[in-house]
Amino acid sequence: MRAAVVPEWLAEVVRPRSAPVPWPEMIRAAVAICVPLSVSLALGKGTLGVLPAMGGLLGTMADTGGPYLSRVKRVCSAAVFGGAAGLAIGSAVHGHGWLAVVALVVVAGVSGVLSAVGDIGSATGLQLLVYTSLGTGPVGALRPVWHTAAGFLAGVAWALILILPGWLRSPHGREQRDVAAAYTALAELLRSVGTDQFTARRQALTGALNTAYDELLRARSTATGLNWRRARLVGMLNASHLIAEAATALGVARTRPPPLIIEVVSRLGGAIRNDTRPPMIPPPWDDNPAMLALRDAMAGAARALSRDWSPEDHARSGLRERFRAGTAEALKPGRLAGMTGRLVDEFGGGRLSRIFTRVWEARCCRCSGHTGCR
């Protein structure tokens, strides 16, 4: 009865699974926060360890995984331009009443602008606002101001040092390794075409694709903003499906591709793993529809991996073109004079002026208690 209501494949998809406990991240966070506090308490100066512990806390929270260089960029940006700058601003306006309020409003606007830049900008903007707020409180009373930022950055440096063992063990991000493993499984599937191992290799490819998608979705769910490196990996993983479909068609027809093609697919996986340029895709070598589909899919994967074509470059170039076109159009003499004239008309005696007049009259009527005007 249950199978008639809920298909087995759907029940398998929605069945909850226990997630592995991230022991390395938990241990690193505990060491980054507790060691500065423990050292300061052992020296009899417990307050000195608070700022380094705050820096260690930010260093672990801002580190959301990925390649080591990306992790260092994210943590350093969030620490220097976010936490340290926020503490300095908060300490400077500490105890100044309305000046602190105005500073928080300005910092909130800057934080919102930074959040639109990307995942690093989003993390930086969030920490800037949070630590500016903390700086206006008791933490901002510490003097001199630069001691506050220096102690905080010392804790961040300690958290970055704790990342080094993981980098020495595996310099590339886990999602990067998983996508590369999917392409390695594709090469093995193509190598097994026409043999008895084709079904087993196909199952191994399915497992590799599932693992890669799970890792990318997990990383995306914890991301603070758009990450172009991760978007490229998603594009590469999506492109692998076309290669898998072409490989399946070749397996059904028991038509083995040339060894060079298998080597190129394997090198695509190596390019993803090592973050290098994709290999050269050979020209069409066969008029078989499955072979042509395989070649087109490989070319699409190479374009997605190429540094000359990526969502980041495409978005930036499109933004630059739209900005230049809009600026040139707005700065034309006739267009600029027309915009100025319309602005003067609106404020001088147009719609905006009438709205302002009505609002002001209504406010005056409420204040004076007069009920004759509307």
C-alpha positions in Angstrom: 0.0 0.0 0.0 2.8 2.4 0.9 4.5 1.7 -2.5 1.3 2.7 -4.3 1.2 6.0 -2.5 4.9 6.9 -2.2 7.3 5.6 -4.9 10.4 3.9 -3.6 12.8 6.3 -5.3 11.0 9.3 -3.7 11.1 7.6 -0.3 14.8 7.0 -0.7 15.4 10.7 -1.6 13.5 12.2 1.3 14.7 9.6 3.9 16.7 11.5 6.5 20.3 10.5 7.0 22.6 11.3 9.8 25.3 13.8 8.8 28.9 13.1 9.9 30.1 15.0 12.8 32.7 17.6 11.7 35.3 16.7 14.3 38.2 18.6 12.7 36.3 21.8 12.5 35.0 21.4 16.1 38.4 20.7 17.5 39.9 23.7 15.6 37.2 26.0 16.8 37.7 24.9 20.4 41.5 25.4 20.2 41.2 28.8 18.5 38.9 30.2 21.1 40.0 28.4 24.3 43.8 28.6 24.1 44.0 32.4 24.2 41.6 32.4 27.2 43.5 29.7 29.0 46.8 31.4 28.5 45.5 34.7 29.8 43.9 33.0 32.8 47.1 31.2 33.6 49.0 34.5 33.6 46.4 36.0 35.9 45.1 38.5 33.3 41.9 37.0 32.1 40.7 40.1 30.3 43.7 40.1 27.9 42.5 36.8 26.3 39.0 38.1 25.4 40.0 39.9 22.2 42.2 37.1 20.8 39.3 34.7 21.6 36.9 36.9 19.7 39.4 36.9 16.8 39.6 33.1 17.0 35.8 32.9 16.9 35.6 35.0 13.8 38.4 33.0 12.1 36.5 29.8 12.6 33.1 31.2 11.6 34.3 33.0 8.5 36.1 29.8 7.3 33.4 28.0 5.3 35.8 25.6 3.4 37.2 25.5 -0.1 40.7 25.9 -1.4 43.2 27.2 1.1 43.8 30.5 -0.7 40.1 31.2 -0.9 39.7 30.5 2.8 42.6 32.8 3.7 41.1 35.6 1.6 37.7 35.2 3.2 39.0 35.1 6.7 41.5 38.0 6.2 38.9 40.2 4.5 36.3 39.5 7.2 38.9 40.1 10.0 40.8 43.2 8.7 38.0 45.1 6.8 35.2 43.7 8.9 36.0 42.9 12.5 39.1 45.0 13.1 37.7 48.0 11.3 34.4 47.6 13.1 36.1 47.5 16.5 38.1 50.6 15.6 35.0 52.5 14.5 33.0 51.4 17.5 35.8 52.4 19.9 36.2 55.8 18.2 32.5 56.7 18.7 32.1 54.9 22.0 30.3 57.2 24.5 29.5 59.9 22.0 25.7 59.5 22.0 24.1 60.4 18.7 27.4 60.3 16.9 27.5 56.6 17.6 24.0 56.2 16.2 24.9 58.0 13.0 28.1 55.9 12.7 26.1 52.7 13.0 23.6 53.9 10.3 26.5 54.7 7.9 28.2 51.3 8.7 24.9 49.5 8.1 24.7 51.1 4.6 28.3 50.2 3.8 27.6 46.7 5.1 24.6 46.4 2.7 26.7 47.5 -0.2 29.5 45.0 0.6 27.0 42.2 0.9 26.1 42.6 -2.8 29.7 42.0 -4.0 29.9 38.2 -3.3 30.5 35.7 -0.5 33.6 37.4 0.7 32.0 40.9 0.6 28.9 39.5 2.4 31.0 38.0 5.2 33.0 41.2 5.5 30.0 43.4 5.6 28.3 41.3 8.2 31.4 41.3 10.5 31.8 45.0 10.0 28.3 45.7 11.3 28.5 43.2 14.2 31.9 44.4 15.5 31.0 48.0 15.1 28.0 47.4 17.4 30.3 45.5 19.8 32.7 48.4 19.7 30.1 50.8 20.9 29.6 48.7 24.0 32.0 47.8 26.8 34.6 46.5 24.4 35.0 49.9 22.9 36.0 51.4 26.3 39.4 49.8 26.1 42.2 52.2 25.4 44.2 52.8 23.3 42.0 51.9 20.4 44.7 50.2 18.3 45.3 47.7 21.2 41.7 46.4 20.7 42.2 45.8 16.9 45.7 44.3 17.5 44.5 41.8 20.1 41.6 40.8 17.8 43.8 40.3 14.8 46.2 38.2 16.9 43.4 35.8 17.5 42.6 35.7 13.8 46.2 34.9 13.0 46.1 32.1 15.5 43.0 30.7 13.8 44.7 30.9 10.4 47.7 28.9 11.7 45.4 26.1 12.8 44.2 25.8 9.1 47.7 24.9 8.0 47.6 21.1 8.9 44.5 20.6 6.8 46.1 22.5 3.9 49.2 20.4 4.0 47.1 17.2 4.0 44.8 18.4 1.1 45.5 21.8 -0.5 42.3 21.7 -2.6 38.7 22.0 -1.5 36.6 18.9 -0.9 34.0 19.9 -3.5 36.7 20.5 -6.0 38.1 17.0 -5.4 34.6 15.5 -5.6 33.8 17.1 -9.0 37.3 15.9 -10.3 36.5 12.4 -9.1 33.3 12.4 -11.1 35.3 13.1 -14.3 37.8 10.4 -13.3 34.8 8.0 -13.0 33.6 9.2 -16.5 37.0 8.3 -18.0 36.8 4.9 -16.3 33.3 4.4 -17.8 34.5 5.2 -21.3 37.4 2.9 -20.8 35.0 0.0 -19.9 32.8 0.4 -23.0 32.4 -3.0 -24.6 33.5 -4.9 -21.5 31.8 -6.7 -18.7 32.7 -3.9 -16.2 30.6 -1.3 -17.9 27.6 -1.7 -15.5 29.8 -1.6 -12.4 31.6 1.5 -13.8 28.3 3.2 -14.5 27.1 2.6 -10.9 30.4 4.0 -9.6 29.9 7.1 -11.8 26.4 7.5 -10.3 27.8 7.4 -6.8 30.5 9.9 -7.7 28.0 12.3 -9.2 25.7 12.0 -6.1 28.6 12.7 -3.8 29.7 15.7 -5.8 26.2 17.2 -5.8 25.7 16.5 -2.1 29.0 18.3 -1.3 28.3 21.3 -3.6 24.7 21.7 -2.2 26.1 21.4 1.4 28.7 24.1 0.7 26.1 26.3 -1.0 23.7 26.0 1.9 26.3 27.4 4.3 27.6 30.1 1.9 27.1 33.8 2.7 26.8 34.9 -0.9 27.5 34.1 -4.5 30.8 32.3 -5.0 32.0 32.2 -8.6 34.4 29.4 -8.1 31.6 27.2 -6.7 29.4 28.3 -9.6 32.0 27.1 -12.1 32.2 23.8 -10.3 28.4 23.4 -10.6 28.7 24.2 -14.3 31.4 21.6 -14.7 29.3 19.0 -12.8 26.2 19.8 -15.0 28.3 19.4 -18.1 29.4 15.9 -17.0 25.9 14.7 -17.4 26.0 15.2 -21.2 29.3 13.2 -21.3 27.7 10.5 -19.2 24.7 10.3 -21.5 27.0 10.0 -24.6 29.1 7.4 -22.8 25.9 5.4 -22.0 24.9 5.6 -25.7 28.3 4.3 -26.7 28.0 1.5 -24.1 24.7 0.4 -25.5 26.1 0.3 -29.0 29.4 -1.3 -27.7 31.4 1.3 -29.6 34.6 2.2 -27.8 36.0 5.7 -28.2 39.6 6.2 -29.1 42.2 6.1 -26.3 43.0 9.8 -26.8 39.4 10.8 -26.0 39.5 8.8 -22.8 42.8 10.5 -21.9 41.2 14.0 -22.6 38.3 13.2 -20.2 40.8 12.1 -17.6 42.8 15.3 -18.0 39.6 17.3 -17.6 39.3 15.8 -14.1 43.0 16.7 -13.5 42.4 20.3 -14.6 39.5 20.6 -12.2 41.5 19.0 -9.3 44.6 21.2 -9.8 42.7 24.4 -11.0 44.6 24.5 -14.3 43.5 25.2 -17.9 41.5 22.5 -19.7 43.1 20.3 -22.3 42.6 20.8 -26.0 39.5 19.1 -27.3 40.2 17.1 -30.5 38.2 17.9 -33.7 35.4 15.6 -34.6 36.9 12.1 -35.2 33.7 10.1 -36.2 30.3 10.9 -37.7 28.6 8.5 -35.3 25.9 10.5 -33.5 27.0 9.2 -30.1 30.6 10.2 -30.9 29.5 13.7 -32.0 27.5 14.1 -28.8 30.5 13.0 -26.8 32.7 15.5 -28.5 30.2 18.4 -28.1 29.8 17.5 -24.4 33.6 17.5 -23.9 33.8 20.9 -25.6 31.1 22.3 -23.4 32.9 21.1 -20.3 36.1 22.7 -21.5 34.4 26.0 -22.1 32.9 25.9 -18.6 36.3 25.2 -17.1 38.2 27.7 -19.2 39.3 30.9 -17.5 38.4 32.8 -20.6 34.7 31.9 -20.2 33.2 31.8 -16.8 30.1 33.3 -15.1 32.4 35.8 -13.3 33.9 37.1 -16.5 30.6 37.1 -18.3 28.8 39.0 -15.5 31.6 41.6 -15.1 31.9 42.2 -18.8 28.1 42.6 -19.1 28.0 44.9 -16.1 30.8 47.1 -17.6 29.1 47.3 -20.9 25.7 48.3 -19.4 27.4 50.8 -17.1 29.3 52.4 -20.0 26.2 52.5 -22.2 24.1 54.0 -19.5 26.7 56.6 -18.6 27.2 57.7 -22.2 23.4 57.9 -22.7 22.9 60.0 -19.5 25.8 62.4 -20.3 24.5 63.4 -23.7 23.9 67.2 -23.7 20.2 67.0 -24.8 19.5 64.0 -22.5 21.1 65.7 -19.5 19.3 69.0 -20.1 16.0 67.1 -20.4 16.6 65.2 -17.1 17.5 68.4 -15.3 14.3 70.2 -16.6 12.1 67.3 -15.5 13.7 67.3 -12.1 13.1 71.0 -11.7 9.5 70.7 -12.9 8.8 67.9 -10.4 10.3 69.7 -7.4 9.3 73.2 -8.5 5.6 72.7 -9.1 5.0 69.1 -10.2 3.9 65.9 -8.6 6.5 65.8 -5.9 5.8 69.3 -4.8 2.1 68.6 -4.5 2.7 65.4 -2.5 5.0 67.3 -0.1 2.5 70.1 0.3 -0.3 67.7 1.2 1.8 65.9 3.7 2.9 69.1 5.4 -0.6 70.5 5.6 -1.9 67.3 7.1 0.8 67.4 9.7 0.1 71.0 10.5 -3.6 70.2 10.9 -2.9 67.3 13.3 -0.5 69.5 15.4 -2.9 72.5 15.7 -6.1 70.5 16.2 -7.7 72.2 13.2 -10.3 70.0 11.5 -11.3 72.3 8.6 -8.5 71.2 6.1 -8.1 67.8 4.6 
